[in-house]
Amino acid sequence: GENGTGDGSTEGYPDQNITIVVPFSAGGPTDTVTRMIAEPMAAALGGKIVVQNVEGAGGTVAAGQVATARPDGYTVLMHHIGMSTAPALYKDLGFQPLEDFATVGLVTEVPMTVVARTGLAPATLADLTAYVKANAGTVTLANAGIGAASHLCGLLFQVAAGVKLQEVPYQGTGPALTDLVGGQVDFMCDQTTNTTGQITAGKVKAYAVTTPERVKSLPDVPTTTEAGMPQLQVSVWHGLYVPAGTPPEVVRKLSGALATALADPAVIDQMAKLGTAPVVAADATPEAHRAHLQEQITTWAKVIADAGVQAS
Ligand code: MLT
Protein backbone atom coordinates (compact mmCIF):
# COMPACT_ATOMS: atom_id res chain seq x y z
CA GLY A 1 0.00 0.00 0.00
CA GLU A 2 0.91 3.67 0.15
CA ASN A 3 1.02 3.86 3.92
CA GLY A 4 4.72 3.92 4.48
CA THR A 5 6.55 0.63 4.29
CA GLY A 6 4.03 -1.15 2.10
CA ASP A 7 4.06 -4.23 4.34
CA GLY A 8 0.73 -3.36 6.00
CA SER A 9 2.48 -1.89 9.03
CA THR A 10 0.52 0.88 10.70
CA GLU A 11 3.33 2.01 13.00
CA GLY A 12 4.08 5.12 10.92
CA TYR A 13 0.44 6.20 10.71
CA PRO A 14 -0.15 8.93 9.75
CA ASP A 15 2.60 9.52 7.21
CA GLN A 16 0.40 11.28 4.67
CA ASN A 17 -2.53 13.72 4.82
CA ILE A 18 -5.78 12.43 6.31
CA THR A 19 -8.95 13.58 4.57
CA ILE A 20 -12.14 14.00 6.58
CA VAL A 21 -15.05 13.94 4.15
CA VAL A 22 -18.02 16.15 5.10
CA PRO A 23 -21.22 15.04 3.34
CA PHE A 24 -22.75 18.53 3.10
CA SER A 25 -21.81 22.06 2.00
CA ALA A 26 -18.93 24.08 3.41
CA GLY A 27 -19.99 26.54 6.09
CA GLY A 28 -22.92 24.40 7.26
CA PRO A 29 -23.36 22.61 10.59
CA THR A 30 -21.53 19.34 9.80
CA ASP A 31 -18.67 21.28 8.27
CA THR A 32 -18.51 23.57 11.32
CA VAL A 33 -18.22 20.69 13.79
CA THR A 34 -15.63 18.95 11.59
CA ARG A 35 -13.44 22.03 11.30
CA MET A 36 -13.60 22.52 15.09
CA ILE A 37 -12.01 19.13 15.74
CA ALA A 38 -9.78 18.71 12.66
CA GLU A 39 -6.81 20.69 13.93
CA PRO A 40 -6.69 19.35 17.48
CA MET A 41 -7.08 15.83 16.06
CA ALA A 42 -4.24 16.42 13.59
CA ALA A 43 -2.05 17.75 16.39
CA ALA A 44 -2.80 14.68 18.51
CA LEU A 45 -1.95 12.39 15.59
CA GLY A 46 1.15 14.34 14.60
CA GLY A 47 -0.17 14.69 11.06
CA LYS A 48 -2.22 16.88 8.77
CA ILE A 49 -5.99 16.73 8.23
CA VAL A 50 -7.73 18.11 5.16
CA VAL A 51 -11.51 18.67 5.19
CA GLN A 52 -13.29 17.85 1.93
CA ASN A 53 -16.96 18.59 1.22
CA VAL A 54 -18.65 15.93 -0.92
CA GLU A 55 -22.24 17.05 -1.37
CA GLY A 56 -25.31 15.25 -2.65
CA ALA A 57 -28.39 13.16 -1.90
CA GLY A 58 -28.73 14.08 1.77
CA GLY A 59 -25.22 12.96 2.66
CA THR A 60 -25.44 9.57 0.98
CA VAL A 61 -23.10 10.39 -1.92
CA ALA A 62 -20.21 11.02 0.48
CA ALA A 63 -21.00 7.98 2.59
CA GLY A 64 -21.09 5.77 -0.50
CA GLN A 65 -17.75 7.16 -1.60
CA VAL A 66 -16.03 6.58 1.75
CA ALA A 67 -17.56 3.08 2.04
CA THR A 68 -15.46 2.00 -0.93
CA ALA A 69 -12.35 4.07 -0.19
CA ARG A 70 -9.07 2.34 0.63
CA PRO A 71 -9.31 1.17 4.27
CA ASP A 72 -6.03 2.70 5.38
CA GLY A 73 -7.14 5.44 7.77
CA TYR A 74 -6.46 8.25 5.32
CA THR A 75 -10.10 8.67 4.32
CA VAL A 76 -12.44 9.41 7.22
CA LEU A 77 -16.14 10.31 7.07
CA MET A 78 -17.88 12.72 9.41
CA HIS A 79 -21.55 11.87 9.38
CA HIS A 80 -24.54 12.41 11.61
CA ILE A 81 -27.99 11.01 12.40
CA GLY A 82 -28.49 10.66 8.63
CA MET A 83 -26.33 7.53 8.70
CA SER A 84 -29.12 5.89 10.70
CA THR A 85 -32.11 7.22 8.75
CA ALA A 86 -30.80 6.63 5.20
CA PRO A 87 -31.40 2.83 5.23
CA ALA A 88 -35.12 3.47 5.85
CA LEU A 89 -35.36 6.33 3.34
CA TYR A 90 -33.54 4.84 0.34
CA LYS A 91 -34.57 1.68 -1.49
CA ASP A 92 -31.13 1.30 -3.02
CA LEU A 93 -28.66 3.00 -0.74
CA GLY A 94 -25.60 1.27 -2.21
CA PHE A 95 -23.90 0.83 1.18
CA GLN A 96 -24.71 -0.68 4.56
CA PRO A 97 -23.81 1.51 7.55
CA LEU A 98 -23.02 -1.37 9.91
CA GLU A 99 -21.22 -3.58 7.37
CA ASP A 100 -19.27 -1.15 5.25
CA PHE A 101 -17.81 1.11 7.94
CA ALA A 102 -15.80 0.86 11.10
CA THR A 103 -17.02 3.32 13.71
CA VAL A 104 -14.35 5.57 15.25
CA GLY A 105 -16.36 7.39 17.90
CA LEU A 106 -19.26 9.73 18.58
CA VAL A 107 -18.46 13.45 18.49
CA THR A 108 -21.34 15.63 19.63
CA GLU A 109 -25.11 15.85 19.79
CA VAL A 110 -26.63 19.06 18.43
CA PRO A 111 -30.10 20.50 19.20
CA MET A 112 -32.22 21.70 16.30
CA THR A 113 -34.23 24.88 15.90
CA VAL A 114 -37.37 25.65 13.95
CA VAL A 115 -36.48 28.85 12.10
CA ALA A 116 -38.20 31.04 9.53
CA ARG A 117 -37.49 34.04 7.33
CA THR A 118 -38.12 37.18 9.38
CA GLY A 119 -41.00 38.25 7.15
CA LEU A 120 -43.07 35.13 7.82
CA ALA A 121 -46.17 36.21 9.76
CA PRO A 122 -46.60 33.66 12.59
CA ALA A 123 -45.21 34.68 15.99
CA THR A 124 -45.23 31.33 17.82
CA LEU A 125 -44.84 27.65 16.93
CA ALA A 126 -48.60 27.17 17.39
CA ASP A 127 -49.24 30.08 15.02
CA LEU A 128 -46.74 28.63 12.55
CA THR A 129 -48.51 25.27 12.65
CA ALA A 130 -51.89 26.84 11.96
CA TYR A 131 -50.37 29.03 9.24
CA VAL A 132 -48.66 26.22 7.32
CA LYS A 133 -51.85 24.14 7.45
CA ALA A 134 -53.85 27.03 6.04
CA ASN A 135 -51.20 27.71 3.37
CA ALA A 136 -49.93 24.20 2.64
CA GLY A 137 -49.92 24.81 -1.11
CA THR A 138 -47.57 27.76 -0.99
CA VAL A 139 -45.39 27.47 2.14
CA THR A 140 -41.88 26.20 1.45
CA LEU A 141 -39.83 24.05 3.83
CA ALA A 142 -36.07 23.93 3.19
CA ASN A 143 -33.89 20.91 3.86
CA ALA A 144 -30.55 19.41 2.85
CA GLY A 145 -32.00 16.47 0.91
CA ILE A 146 -33.50 13.11 1.82
CA GLY A 147 -31.41 11.73 4.67
CA ALA A 148 -30.36 15.09 6.06
CA ALA A 149 -31.12 16.00 9.66
CA SER A 150 -33.19 18.94 8.42
CA HIS A 151 -35.19 16.50 6.29
CA LEU A 152 -35.88 14.25 9.30
CA CYS A 153 -36.84 17.16 11.54
CA GLY A 154 -39.04 18.63 8.80
CA LEU A 155 -40.71 15.25 8.43
CA LEU A 156 -41.39 15.06 12.18
CA PHE A 157 -42.80 18.59 12.08
CA GLN A 158 -45.16 17.71 9.22
CA VAL A 159 -46.30 14.54 11.00
CA ALA A 160 -46.90 16.49 14.23
CA ALA A 161 -48.74 19.27 12.39
CA GLY A 162 -50.67 16.85 10.17
CA VAL A 163 -49.66 18.57 6.95
CA LYS A 164 -47.68 17.83 3.78
CA LEU A 165 -45.59 20.73 2.57
CA GLN A 166 -43.56 21.63 -0.47
CA GLU A 167 -39.92 20.84 0.36
CA VAL A 168 -36.97 22.66 -1.18
CA PRO A 169 -33.77 20.58 -1.09
CA TYR A 170 -30.29 22.10 -0.86
CA GLN A 171 -26.82 20.52 -0.77
CA GLY A 172 -26.52 21.53 2.86
CA THR A 173 -28.25 23.81 5.33
CA GLY A 174 -25.45 26.37 4.95
CA PRO A 175 -26.88 27.52 1.59
CA ALA A 176 -30.45 26.88 2.83
CA LEU A 177 -29.90 29.28 5.74
CA THR A 178 -28.53 31.89 3.33
CA ASP A 179 -31.79 31.64 1.36
CA LEU A 180 -33.83 31.81 4.56
CA VAL A 181 -32.04 35.02 5.56
CA GLY A 182 -32.64 36.31 2.03
CA GLY A 183 -36.33 35.42 2.21
CA GLN A 184 -36.28 32.98 -0.75
CA VAL A 185 -37.68 30.11 1.33
CA ASP A 186 -40.10 30.20 4.29
CA PHE A 187 -38.82 27.98 7.08
CA MET A 188 -36.72 25.00 8.09
CA CYS A 189 -35.53 22.94 10.98
CA ASP A 190 -31.77 23.13 11.43
CA GLN A 191 -28.98 22.60 13.90
CA THR A 192 -27.93 25.26 16.43
CA THR A 193 -24.36 24.96 15.12
CA ASN A 194 -25.68 26.68 11.97
CA THR A 195 -28.55 28.84 13.19
CA THR A 196 -27.33 30.38 16.48
CA GLY A 197 -25.49 33.29 14.85
CA GLN A 198 -28.41 34.25 12.59
CA ILE A 199 -30.97 33.86 15.39
CA THR A 200 -28.91 36.03 17.73
CA ALA A 201 -28.41 38.63 14.99
CA GLY A 202 -32.16 38.71 14.32
CA LYS A 203 -31.67 37.57 10.72
CA VAL A 204 -34.05 34.63 11.14
CA LYS A 205 -37.01 34.02 13.43
CA ALA A 206 -36.69 31.13 15.91
CA TYR A 207 -39.83 29.31 17.09
CA ALA A 208 -38.48 26.45 19.18
CA VAL A 209 -35.59 24.17 20.07
CA THR A 210 -36.18 20.45 19.59
CA THR A 211 -34.69 19.26 22.89
CA PRO A 212 -36.32 18.56 26.29
CA GLU A 213 -34.39 21.47 27.86
CA ARG A 214 -33.79 24.97 26.54
CA VAL A 215 -30.41 25.60 24.93
CA LYS A 216 -28.10 27.79 27.08
CA SER A 217 -26.87 29.85 24.14
CA LEU A 218 -30.48 30.59 23.06
CA PRO A 219 -32.18 31.20 26.43
CA ASP A 220 -35.24 32.96 24.98
CA VAL A 221 -36.21 30.22 22.54
CA PRO A 222 -38.84 27.86 24.01
CA THR A 223 -38.62 24.08 23.73
CA THR A 224 -41.05 22.33 21.39
CA THR A 225 -42.77 20.97 24.51
CA GLU A 226 -43.22 24.48 25.94
CA ALA A 227 -44.42 25.62 22.52
CA GLY A 228 -47.08 22.91 22.31
CA MET A 229 -45.44 20.36 19.97
CA PRO A 230 -43.85 17.82 22.34
CA GLN A 231 -43.71 15.18 19.56
CA LEU A 232 -40.98 17.14 17.80
CA GLN A 233 -37.90 15.83 19.61
CA VAL A 234 -34.64 15.29 17.76
CA SER A 235 -31.00 16.04 18.27
CA VAL A 236 -28.30 15.43 15.73
CA TRP A 237 -25.58 13.04 16.86
CA HIS A 238 -22.34 13.00 14.88
CA GLY A 239 -19.71 10.31 14.49
CA LEU A 240 -16.52 9.56 12.60
CA TYR A 241 -16.25 6.53 10.29
CA VAL A 242 -13.57 4.78 8.27
CA PRO A 243 -14.09 2.07 5.65
CA ALA A 244 -14.58 -1.46 7.06
CA GLY A 245 -11.29 -3.31 7.04
CA THR A 246 -9.26 -0.38 8.34
CA PRO A 247 -6.60 -1.83 10.69
CA PRO A 248 -7.88 -1.73 14.32
CA GLU A 249 -4.64 -0.06 15.40
CA VAL A 250 -5.35 2.84 13.04
CA VAL A 251 -8.97 3.10 14.26
CA ARG A 252 -7.62 3.17 17.81
CA LYS A 253 -5.24 6.03 16.95
CA LEU A 254 -8.09 8.01 15.37
CA SER A 255 -10.36 7.42 18.40
CA GLY A 256 -7.60 8.54 20.75
CA ALA A 257 -7.09 11.72 18.72
CA LEU A 258 -10.84 12.35 18.69
CA ALA A 259 -11.01 12.02 22.49
CA THR A 260 -8.07 14.43 22.83
CA ALA A 261 -9.75 16.96 20.52
CA LEU A 262 -13.04 16.73 22.43
CA ALA A 263 -11.25 17.47 25.70
CA ASP A 264 -9.65 20.62 24.24
CA PRO A 265 -11.01 23.65 26.16
CA ALA A 266 -11.15 25.71 22.94
CA VAL A 267 -13.31 23.04 21.29
CA ILE A 268 -15.59 22.84 24.34
CA ASP A 269 -15.93 26.63 24.31
CA GLN A 270 -16.67 26.86 20.56
CA MET A 271 -19.29 24.14 20.85
CA ALA A 272 -20.93 25.77 23.89
CA LYS A 273 -21.32 29.04 21.97
CA LEU A 274 -23.23 27.10 19.31
CA GLY A 275 -25.51 25.26 21.72
CA THR A 276 -23.71 21.96 21.99
CA ALA A 277 -20.94 20.05 23.76
CA PRO A 278 -18.57 17.15 23.07
CA VAL A 279 -19.82 13.68 23.98
CA VAL A 280 -18.45 12.17 27.20
CA ALA A 281 -15.12 10.37 26.72
CA ALA A 282 -16.68 6.90 26.93
CA ASP A 283 -18.80 7.70 23.86
CA ALA A 284 -15.87 8.81 21.70
CA THR A 285 -15.07 5.12 21.18
CA PRO A 286 -15.74 2.65 18.33
CA GLU A 287 -17.84 0.42 20.62
CA ALA A 288 -20.18 3.12 21.97
CA HIS A 289 -20.55 4.62 18.49
CA ARG A 290 -21.40 1.28 16.91
CA ALA A 291 -23.98 0.46 19.60
CA HIS A 292 -25.58 3.88 19.16
CA LEU A 293 -25.68 3.54 15.36
CA GLN A 294 -27.31 0.14 15.66
CA GLU A 295 -29.96 1.42 18.11
CA GLN A 296 -30.66 4.51 16.00
CA ILE A 297 -31.13 2.51 12.77
CA THR A 298 -33.82 0.48 14.55
CA THR A 299 -35.45 3.51 16.17
CA TRP A 300 -35.70 5.60 13.02
CA ALA A 301 -36.77 2.71 10.78
CA LYS A 302 -39.83 2.38 13.01
CA VAL A 303 -40.55 6.13 13.17
CA ILE A 304 -40.19 6.48 9.39
CA ALA A 305 -42.38 3.41 8.73
CA ASP A 306 -45.02 4.70 11.18
CA ALA A 307 -44.99 8.04 9.39
CA GLY A 308 -45.92 6.20 6.19
CA VAL A 309 -42.89 7.49 4.28
CA GLN A 310 -42.09 5.51 1.13
CA ALA A 311 -38.40 4.89 0.49
CA SER A 312 -37.24 6.62 -2.68
C1 MLT B 1 -25.29 20.33 6.86
O1 MLT B 1 -24.15 20.18 7.29
O2 MLT B 1 -25.54 21.03 5.87
C2 MLT B 1 -26.44 19.72 7.60
O3 MLT B 1 -26.01 18.82 8.58
C3 MLT B 1 -27.47 19.21 6.68
C4 MLT B 1 -28.56 18.50 7.42
O4 MLT B 1 -28.36 17.34 7.77
O5 MLT B 1 -29.63 19.07 7.62
Boltz pocket constraint, residues with backbone or C-beta under 6 A from the ligand:
constraints:
  - pocket:
      binder: B
      contacts: [[A, 24], [A, 25], [A, 28], [A, 29], [A, 30], [A, 31], [A, 80], [A, 82], [A, 143], [A, 144], [A, 147], [A, 148], [A, 149], [A, 150], [A, 151], [A, 171], [A, 172], [A, 173], [A, 174], [A, 189], [A, 190]]
      max_distance: 6.0
